[in-house]
Amino acid sequence: MKSLNEADEKIIIDKIRELSPDKRKEVLDFVDFLASRSKVKKWVEFDEWAMNLARKKGFSKLKYEDIALIVEDLRSGR
């Protein structure tokens, strides 16, 4: 995908300025939607990485009680 340069950005801004306030709100909502999709993708990638790490390290076999003991030990400095 071609990256935008300053001239492209100016064209986009000029076109947005020509829109009615209602249409500008729709544009803003769409931009927010696109930004949130990017954040969701990053979280999904992180979740996949964390799940794979847990499988490799055998964490998936831990019970809630095991995790509670580990946290307790870490908090108490053991």
C-alpha positions in Angstrom: 0.0 0.0 0.0 1.3 3.4 -0.9 2.1 5.7 2.0 0.5 9.1 2.2 2.6 12.2 1.8 1.8 15.7 3.0 -0.1 16.6 -0.2 -2.3 13.5 0.2 -3.0 14.4 3.8 -3.9 18.0 2.8 -6.4 16.6 0.2 -8.0 14.5 2.8 -8.3 17.3 5.3 -9.7 19.7 2.6 -12.3 17.1 1.7 -13.3 16.6 5.3 -13.7 20.4 5.7 -16.2 20.4 2.9 -18.4 17.9 4.7 -21.4 18.7 6.8 -21.0 18.5 10.6 -22.9 15.2 10.6 -20.7 13.7 7.9 -17.6 14.9 9.8 -18.9 13.0 12.8 -19.3 9.9 10.7 -15.7 10.3 9.4 -14.5 10.6 13.0 -16.4 7.5 14.1 -14.9 5.6 11.2 -11.4 6.7 12.0 -12.0 5.7 15.7 -13.2 2.3 14.4 -10.1 1.8 12.3 -7.8 2.7 15.3 -9.7 0.3 17.6 -9.3 -2.5 15.1 -5.5 -2.0 15.2 -5.5 -2.1 19.0 -7.6 -5.3 18.9 -5.2 -6.9 16.5 -2.3 -6.1 18.8 -4.1 -7.7 21.8 -5.0 -10.8 19.8 -1.3 -11.2 18.7 -0.3 -10.7 22.4 -2.9 -13.3 23.6 -1.6 -15.8 21.0 2.0 -15.2 22.1 1.0 -15.6 25.8 -1.0 -18.8 25.1 1.9 -20.3 23.2 4.4 -19.4 25.9 2.1 -21.0 28.5 1.9 -24.2 26.5 5.7 -24.3 26.1 6.3 -23.7 29.8 3.6 -26.1 30.9 1.6 -23.3 32.6 -1.6 -24.6 31.0 -1.4 -27.5 33.5 -1.4 -25.3 36.5 -4.6 -25.1 38.6 -5.9 -21.9 40.1 -4.5 -22.9 43.5 -1.0 -23.4 42.0 -1.2 -19.9 40.6 -2.4 -18.4 43.9 0.6 -20.0 45.7 3.1 -18.7 43.1 1.7 -15.2 43.5 1.7 -15.5 47.3 5.3 -16.6 47.2 6.3 -13.8 44.9 4.6 -11.2 47.1 6.1 -12.5 50.3 9.6 -12.5 48.8 10.1 -16.2 48.9 
